[in-house]
Amino acid sequence: MASPFTIAFPLGVTVGKWTRVFEQRHPDAELRVVRVEPADQRSALATGEADMAFVREPFEAEGMHVIPLYEENVVVVMNHEHLLTLEKELNRADLTDEKELTGDWSETLFRRVAAGDGIAVLPQSIAKAFQRKDVTAMRLEDAAPSRVGLAWPRDSQHPMVDEFIGIVRGRSAHSSRNPEVAAGEAAQRQEAERRKVERQKAARQASAREAAAKRKKAGGQIRKRARRGGA
């Protein structure tokens, strides 16, 4: 039996839609899903803690395969009575005089924002994960989007990696990634090609017979006219 298949993900990335499909297709596989901090996402792969990881940029991709998945907006979170909430839209220039809080994206950070200690800039999904009534989130219009991808080590690959990649990419359960299915599909293609060749051959033979019949009929008509003319 294969070793446990472990997938790591950071806060804000929802993986259930993919892991559920994996469990449905591979009920006998031992799937583990663990959450990691963005700062630990590479080390989780490098140390073997995870076989694959959903990662959020910035991510050091050296020695890793990475498939880009999607982008999301970056927002500014602030106390709900902050003056910036009066703006119709926010840009980086609007934050010049603001105290920007840094550190782990956590409930503690959001409590500080709610207390008016400063603002924070982060991905929209993080703001949703910690949303509270006394904190407002507004899109930062000129910020580069937050990018999420799927990564795994180049030199150590769990046998289930290709299967999970297929699920994330929307490949069906009957994908040619499955050797048995691939063989069946190849046989079907060969049979379809054989039938196509037979149909083309039959069509050519029918066309040849039809042409021969037309020539024979035309020849008969010519001979009849010749006999009438000679009578």
N, C-alpha and C positions, 0 to 999 in steps of 0.2 A: 504494500500500500504506500502511496506517495506521502511525503512528509506534509505537515500542515501548511496550508497556503495562507500567508498573512498579507493583508493589505492595510496600509496606513493612510491616514487622511488628516488634513488640518481643519481647524474650526472654520465653519462657513461653507465647506464643500459637502454636498449631500451625495452619498454614495449608494444609498439603499436601492435605487432603481436598477443599478447594475449588479449589486451583490445578490439581490433577490433572484434575478435571472440566472446567475451563476449557480445558486443553491438549487433552483428548479432543475437545471440541466445536469447538475452533478451532486445529487443528494448524498452520495457516499463520501464525497471529499470533505475534509475538515477545513473549513474556512474560518479564519480569524480576522476580525476588523478592529484596528486599534487607532486611536487618535494621537497625533503627535503635534508638538508645537512647530511652527514654521522654522525655527532655528535648528530643530532636530530632524527635519525631514530627510536631509541627505545622510546623516549618520545612521538613521534607522535602516537605510538601504545598505550602506557600506558595512555595517556590522552584522547584517543578516537578521536584524530584528524584524524587518519586513521584506517580503519578496517583491512587492510593487508598492508604489506610493502615489497618491494624488498630491501634487506639489504646487505651491504657489510661488510665483516669481517674487523676489530674485532667488534663483536656484542654480547652484554650481553643477553644470551638466557634464563635466569631464568624467569620462568613464561610465557614463550612463546613457541609456536610450531614453528619449523624452518625446512623447506625442502631445502636441498642443491640443487642448480640448475646447476651451471657451474663454471669453473675457467678461469682466463685470465692471461696473462703474465704481469709481472711488468717491467717497462722501466725506463731508466734514460733520462731526458730531459736536454739539455744544449744548449748554443749558438752554432750556426751552424759552427763556426770556432774554437770551443774548441778543445784542443789537444786530448781529449778522443775520438773524432770522428775518429781519425786515427787508433784506435784499431779495430781489427777484431771482438772481442767480449769483453764484460765487465763483471767483477765479483766484488763482494763487496770489495775485496782487492784493486782494482783499484781506489776506491773512498776515500781511507784513508785520502789523503791530500786535498780533495775537500770540499768546503763550501756547505753544503746541506741546501737548503732553506726549511722551514716548514711553516705550516699554511694552511688556506683553499685553496683548489684547485680552482683557479679562474684566470681570465684574468690578474689580478694584479700580481699574482705569475708568470705567463708566461712572462709578460713584464719584470719582474726582471731577469728571466732566459735569455731572449733575450738580456738584457742589460749587461749580463756577471756578474751579482751579485753572481751567484752560480748555482748549479745544483739542480734538484729535482727528487725524486724517487716516482713513482706513477703507478697506473694501466694503461695499454695500452689504454683502452677506454677513459680515462681522457685526455691522450696526444692527442688522435684523436679529441676530442671535442674542444680542444684549439689550434690545430695545426696552425703553422705559418711558413713562409718561413725562418725566421732567428732563428728557434729553431729545433734542431735535436733530435729524440728519438731513443734510442738503448736498446735492451732487456738486462735486468740484469740477466745473466745466472744462478746464484746460488741463486736467490731470491725465496722465497716461493710464489706460485701463489696467486693472489687476488681472493677470493672466494665470490660468490654471492648466496644468498638464498632467500626464500620467507617465511616471518614470520607473525604471528598473535597471539593475546593474548589467553592464555588458558582459562581464566575465562570470556571472553566476545566475543561471536562469532556471527557475522552477518549471516543471513540465506543464503547469497550468497557465503559464504566462500568456502563451499564444491564444488560448481559449478566452481568457479574460479580455485581452485586447480586442478580439472579435466581438465580444459582447458590448464593450464600450463603443465600438465603431458601428454597432447595429447589425452585425452579421447574424444571420438566422442560425437555428440549431442544425440545419441541414447544410451548413457551410462545407465547402470542399476542404477546409482545414482538417476535417475528420477523415482519416485515411479510408475507412470503410465506406463512408459516404462518397468520397472522391472516386473510389473504384467503381461504385455503383453508377455515379454520374458519367464516368468515362464510358462504361459499358452502354449506358443509355444513348450517349452521343454517337458511339460507333454503330449501334443498331439503327438510330435515326438516319445516320449517313448512309448505311447500307440500303435502307428503304428508299431514301431519296434517289440513290443511284439506280435502283430497280425501277422506280417510277419514271425517271428520265429515259432509261433504256426502253421501257414499255411504250413511252410516248413517241420515241424515235421510230420504233418498229411500227406503231400504229400509223404514224405519219408516212412512213415508207409504203405501207400497204395501201393507204389512201391514195398516195401519188401513183402507185402502180395501177390501182383500179381506174383512176382517171385516165392514165395513159392507155390502158386497155380499151376503155370506153371510147376514147377519142379515136383510137385506131379502128375500132369497129365501125364507127360512123364514117370514117374516111373510106373504108372498103365498101360500105353500102352505097355511098355517093358514086364511087368508081363504077360499081356494077350498074347503077342506074344510067350513068353516062354512056356506058358501053352497050346498053341494050338497044 
